[in-house]
Amino acid sequence: MVSERSLEVLRVIVQDYVASREPVGSKSIVERHSFGVSAATIRSDMAQLEEEELIAAPHTSSGRIPTDKGYRLFVDQLADMRPLTSAQRHAIEAFLGQSTDLDEVLERTVRLLSQLTHQVALVQYPSLNRSRIRHVEMVSLSETRLMTVVITDTGRVEQRILDVPGELGEEFLAELRAKVNATLGGHELATAAELLSTFPDQFSPERRETVEKIATRLIEQVAANRQDRLVMAGAANLVRTEEDFQGSILPVLEAIEEQVTLLKLFGEMQPDQHGMSVRIGSENASFGLGETSVVTTGYTSTGGELARLGVLGPTRMDYSNNMAAIRAVARYVTRHLGEA
């Protein structure tokens, strides 16, 4: 059983090691922190922590560093999620407030998170299966070239350009635009493909080949909107912390490029009572990320869909600061999208 003072010793070991990357010894703890006990007493506490596998000695006669188990206890019981400064909050509002649509909001969000945390920032696109089609626009670029634009009720805009057999006249384009909006308008993306399967039957036989090609392209656009995907920024931060990895960081870089892997990891992360999820070191080994930690929370999109945003970095990260930044950014993104 770990004593209360030993837990406080673990707290300062984590904080000092995160700040300095140097193993922490009993002498430095006594000099830097007000425990009011001798170095010998602190060494006894550290021995207790080491016996519980919460800290370890990286080298003989060195100080101690936290283990994955130690970081887990720190995050679960000891981390102080300090609020952001007013300057940081203002920076979030100023930077994200300039965004106009979902794509830009998420691009700015990952850039901001990577700057605030100095980690790799990850933001999941909302699942749009329940989103509805607000409008489909069709713009003639030439007699045989058409741009189709699908706009959802969540503010997502997806456009494609295609060449079509036969000429596009204004009268035919107007008919096409009216019928496709009558067919798809207000319906969920999940049902759009089925509705479009019989769409060409609404047109004369000589127009059917053209309409079938357009319907196929619209189905592709709908599928693109429904796919789960991530936006990422700050991969260079991993290079700056390369010393925190025992071997090469290339396997980590390769793993984070696999969006399917990260999305599966996101799906397994369960939020705590504060809505935060933290996976530490060996807990991520099955994903090829055994030397990294992932911290996430949820945000809500315009259509009410829940998605996740967070950061990935070495286990030696500032969990308190990162959790506070992630929570603050998620709240602002939810509010901003709700007002959009």
DORO-15696 format. One record per residue (C-alpha): x, y, z negated; residue in one letter. Coordinates in Angstrom, 2 decimals, decimal comma. Example, Ala and Ser with C-alpha at 12.3 -4.5 7.8 and 13.67 -1.06 7.14 Angstrom:
2
x_y_z_r
12,30_-4,50_-7,80_A .
13,67_-1,06_-7,14_S .
//
This chain:
340
x_y_z_r
0,00_0,00_0,00_M .
1,46_3,35_1,05_V .
1,35_6,09_-1,60_S .
-0,03_9,58_-0,97_E .
3,47_11,07_-1,13_R .
4,76_8,48_1,33_S .
1,99_9,50_3,74_L .
3,13_13,12_3,41_E .
6,69_11,97_4,10_V .
5,42_10,23_7,24_L .
3,68_13,44_8,27_R .
6,88_15,50_8,07_V .
8,93_12,79_9,79_I .
6,53_12,85_12,74_V .
6,46_16,65_12,86_Q .
10,23_17,06_12,53_D .
11,03_14,33_15,03_Y .
8,59_15,75_17,58_V .
10,16_19,19_17,15_A .
13,83_18,12_17,27_S .
14,02_14,68_18,93_R .
16,53_13,87_16,17_E .
16,02_11,03_13,64_P .
14,91_12,44_10,30_V .
16,85_11,71_7,08_G .
15,93_12,07_3,41_S .
18,38_14,95_2,91_K .
16,82_17,07_5,65_S .
13,33_16,35_4,29_I .
14,35_17,62_0,83_V .
16,02_20,72_2,32_E .
13,22_21,63_4,71_R .
10,09_20,65_2,79_H .
8,81_21,35_-0,74_S .
8,29_17,88_-2,19_F .
9,81_18,77_-5,55_G .
11,57_15,39_-5,82_V .
15,11_14,16_-5,22_S .
16,53_12,74_-1,99_A .
16,68_9,34_-3,74_A .
12,92_9,45_-4,32_T .
12,32_10,39_-0,68_I .
14,55_7,47_0,38_R .
12,34_5,19_-1,71_S .
9,25_6,54_0,08_D .
10,95_6,04_3,43_M .
11,82_2,47_2,50_A .
8,14_1,88_1,78_Q .
7,19_3,36_5,17_L .
9,80_1,22_6,90_E .
8,52_-1,90_5,16_E .
5,05_-1,08_6,52_E .
6,62_-0,67_10,01_E .
5,53_2,97_10,19_L .
9,08_4,26_10,75_I .
12,28_2,65_12,05_A .
15,99_3,35_12,28_A .
17,12_3,72_15,90_P .
20,77_3,28_14,85_H .
22,65_2,02_11,81_T .
23,05_4,68_9,08_S .
20,80_7,10_10,96_S .
17,62_8,86_9,98_G .
14,24_7,41_10,83_R .
11,79_7,92_13,67_I .
8,06_7,08_13,84_P .
6,95_3,79_15,36_T .
3,82_3,43_17,48_D .
2,08_2,26_14,32_K .
3,33_5,36_12,51_G .
2,06_7,66_15,25_Y .
-1,29_5,86_15,10_R .
-1,62_6,44_11,36_L .
-0,55_10,06_11,83_F .
-3,20_10,65_14,51_V .
-5,95_8,81_12,62_D .
-5,36_10,29_9,16_Q .
-2,68_12,97_9,05_L .
-2,85_15,12_12,18_A .
-4,02_18,65_11,57_D .
-5,89_19,83_14,66_M .
-4,96_23,46_14,25_R .
-7,00_26,00_16,23_P .
-5,52_27,74_19,23_L .
-4,31_31,29_18,87_T .
-6,46_34,13_20,16_S .
-3,89_34,65_22,95_A .
-4,24_31,01_24,03_Q .
-8,04_31,21_23,98_R .
-7,96_34,41_26,01_H .
-5,62_32,76_28,52_A .
-8,05_29,86_28,95_I .
-11,01_32,17_29,54_E .
-9,08_34,45_31,89_A .
-7,60_31,61_33,95_F .
-10,67_29,40_34,26_L .
-13,10_32,30_34,51_G .
-11,83_33,04_38,02_Q .
-12,99_29,64_39,31_S .
-15,95_29,55_41,67_T .
-16,79_25,89_42,36_D .
-16,17_22,48_40,80_L .
-13,05_21,71_42,83_D .
-11,39_24,98_41,84_E .
-12,44_24,63_38,19_V .
-10,79_21,21_37,94_L .
-7,65_22,25_39,84_E .
-7,21_25,22_37,51_R .
-7,99_23,05_34,48_T .
-5,14_20,59_35,10_V .
-2,69_23,41_35,79_R .
-3,69_25,17_32,58_L .
-3,57_21,99_30,46_L .
-0,11_21,09_31,73_S .
1,11_24,59_30,82_Q .
-0,46_24,54_27,34_L .
0,77_21,05_26,42_T .
3,90_20,53_28,58_H .
2,53_17,10_29,49_Q .
0,97_15,51_32,57_V .
-2,60_16,82_32,69_A .
-5,44_14,63_33,99_L .
-9,04_15,58_34,76_V .
-11,64_13,10_35,95_Q .
-14,22_14,21_38,49_Y .
-17,76_13,76_37,17_P .
-19,45_10,61_38,40_S .
-21,90_11,88_40,98_L .
-24,09_8,82_41,33_N .
-26,97_10,69_39,72_R .
-26,27_13,98_41,50_S .
-28,81_15,16_44,03_R .
-28,35_16,60_47,48_I .
-29,26_20,27_47,45_R .
-28,69_21,01_51,13_H .
-27,06_19,68_54,29_V .
-25,75_22,26_56,74_E .
-24,75_21,58_60,32_M .
-22,60_24,04_62,23_V .
-21,86_23,76_65,94_S .
-18,15_24,35_66,62_L .
-18,42_23,63_70,35_S .
-20,82_21,91_72,73_E .
-19,66_18,49_71,52_T .
-18,14_19,21_68,09_R .
-20,09_19,50_64,85_L .
-19,24_20,31_61,22_M .
-21,47_18,70_58,60_T .
-21,54_20,14_55,07_V .
-23,12_18,30_52,12_V .
-23,86_20,41_49,02_I .
-24,92_18,76_45,75_T .
-26,79_20,19_42,77_D .
-23,51_20,00_40,79_T .
-21,87_22,51_43,13_G .
-19,76_19,95_44,98_R .
-19,20_20,77_48,67_V .
-17,97_18,11_51,12_E .
-17,46_18,89_54,79_Q .
-16,47_16,83_57,83_R .
-15,88_17,59_61,51_I .
-16,81_15,11_64,22_L .
-17,04_14,87_67,97_D .
-20,40_13,72_69,27_V .
-21,50_12,17_72,57_P .
-23,64_14,56_74,52_G .
-24,07_18,30_74,23_E .
-25,44_20,00_71,13_L .
-28,01_22,64_71,93_G .
-29,43_25,10_69,41_E .
-32,88_23,57_69,65_E .
-31,57_20,04_68,97_F .
-29,32_21,31_66,16_L .
-32,25_23,07_64,49_A .
-34,35_19,87_64,72_E .
-31,45_17,82_63,35_L .
-30,89_20,23_60,45_R .
-34,59_20,33_59,51_A .
-35,09_16,56_59,62_K .
-31,92_15,66_57,71_V .
-32,83_18,07_54,88_N .
-36,39_16,73_54,83_A .
-34,92_13,22_54,55_T .
-32,17_13,84_52,01_L .
-33,05_17,04_50,16_G .
-33,59_16,45_46,43_G .
-32,60_12,76_46,58_H .
-29,77_11,21_44,56_E .
-26,51_10,42_46,31_L .
-26,99_6,76_45,37_A .
-30,05_6,51_47,64_T .
-28,76_8,62_50,54_A .
-27,20_5,76_52,53_A .
-30,45_3,79_52,51_E .
-32,44_6,86_53,59_L .
-30,01_7,54_56,44_L .
-30,15_3,96_57,73_S .
-33,45_4,66_59,51_T .
-32,83_8,36_60,17_F .
-32,01_7,94_63,91_P .
-35,49_6,44_64,46_D .
-36,93_9,96_64,09_Q .
-35,35_11,02_67,41_F .
-35,90_10,23_71,07_S .
-33,91_7,31_72,57_P .
-31,61_9,60_74,56_E .
-30,55_11,35_71,34_R .
-30,20_8,22_69,22_R .
-26,50_7,53_69,89_E .
-25,58_11,07_68,83_T .
-27,77_10,92_65,72_V .
-26,39_7,52_64,73_E .
-22,84_8,87_64,80_K .
-23,86_11,88_62,71_I .
-25,73_9,65_60,23_A .
-22,65_7,42_59,86_T .
-20,50_10,44_59,09_R .
-23,02_11,70_56,52_L .
-22,95_8,28_54,81_I .
-19,13_8,58_54,59_E .
-19,48_12,04_53,05_Q .
-21,93_10,78_50,45_V .
-19,59_7,88_49,60_A .
-16,69_10,33_49,17_A .
-18,75_12,31_46,66_N .
-19,61_9,17_44,67_R .
-16,04_7,90_44,29_Q .
-14,40_8,31_40,89_D .
-11,13_10,20_41,14_R .
-8,68_12,27_39,14_L .
-6,94_15,59_39,53_V .
-3,41_15,67_38,13_M .
-0,74_18,30_37,43_A .
2,53_18,54_35,53_G .
4,29_15,33_36,58_A .
7,54_17,31_36,43_A .
7,07_17,51_32,65_N .
7,88_13,80_32,47_L .
11,28_14,46_34,03_V .
12,01_17,09_31,37_R .
11,31_14,49_28,66_T .
13,20_11,64_30,35_E .
15,28_11,11_27,19_E .
12,14_9,94_25,41_D .
12,00_6,85_27,63_F .
14,31_3,90_27,06_Q .
14,72_3,08_30,74_G .
13,80_4,75_34,00_S .
10,67_6,90_34,16_I .
9,97_5,67_37,69_L .
7,58_2,91_36,52_P .
5,64_5,55_34,58_V .
5,47_7,83_37,63_L .
4,33_4,92_39,77_E .
1,67_3,96_37,24_A .
0,16_7,45_37,03_I .
-0,02_7,63_40,82_E .
-2,41_4,67_40,71_E .
-5,68_6,45_40,03_Q .
-7,53_3,14_39,68_V .
-5,22_2,25_36,76_T .
-5,76_5,56_34,99_L .
-9,53_5,51_35,57_L .
-9,69_2,02_34,08_K .
-7,68_3,24_31,08_L .
-10,03_6,22_30,70_F .
-12,97_3,82_30,76_G .
-11,55_1,80_27,86_E .
-10,85_4,81_25,62_M .
-13,43_5,16_22,87_Q .
-13,96_8,61_21,29_P .
-13,62_9,13_17,54_D .
-16,02_11,15_15,37_Q .
-14,56_14,35_16,84_H .
-14,97_13,18_20,43_G .
-11,21_12,66_20,87_M .
-9,56_9,47_22,20_S .
-5,87_8,68_21,69_V .
-4,01_5,64_23,04_R .
-0,43_5,32_21,80_I .
2,57_3,49_23,24_G .
2,16_-0,29_23,11_S .
-1,63_0,12_23,25_E .
-1,09_1,10_26,91_N .
1,37_-1,69_27,77_A .
-1,13_-3,61_29,92_S .
-1,39_-0,54_32,16_F .
2,38_-0,22_32,60_G .
2,42_2,78_30,25_L .
3,85_1,20_27,10_G .
6,10_4,17_26,31_E .
3,45_6,83_26,79_T .
0,50_8,22_24,88_S .
-2,77_9,38_26,43_V .
-5,03_11,92_24,70_V .
-8,47_12,69_26,14_T .
-11,87_14,12_25,36_T .
-15,09_14,51_27,32_G .
-16,61_17,44_29,18_Y .
-20,01_17,82_30,77_T .
-20,62_18,89_34,37_S .
-23,43_20,99_35,79_T .
-25,62_17,94_36,39_G .
-25,08_16,61_32,87_G .
-22,57_13,91_33,86_E .
-19,86_13,18_31,29_L .
-16,24_12,92_32,45_A .
-12,87_13,01_30,69_R .
-9,89_15,32_30,66_L .
-6,62_15,02_28,80_G .
-2,87_14,57_28,95_V .
-0,31_11,82_29,31_L .
3,23_12,00_28,00_G .
5,86_10,26_25,88_P .
4,84_8,96_22,46_T .
7,00_11,75_20,98_R .
4,45_14,46_21,69_M .
2,87_17,22_19,63_D .
-0,44_15,44_18,99_Y .
-1,93_18,23_16,85_S .
-1,32_20,95_19,44_N .
-2,32_18,75_22,36_N .
-5,60_17,65_20,77_M .
-6,49_21,25_19,94_A .
-5,69_22,43_23,49_A .
-7,61_19,58_25,11_I .
-10,68_20,14_22,93_R .
-10,67_23,91_23,56_A .
-10,27_23,53_27,33_V .
-12,99_20,85_27,50_A .
-15,44_23,10_25,65_R .
-14,73_26,00_27,97_Y .
-15,03_23,84_31,11_V .
-18,39_22,50_29,88_T .
-19,63_26,02_29,17_R .
-18,30_27,40_32,47_H .
-19,86_24,64_34,56_L .
-23,13_25,03_32,68_G .
-23,26_28,70_33,64_E .
-22,34_28,06_37,27_A .
//
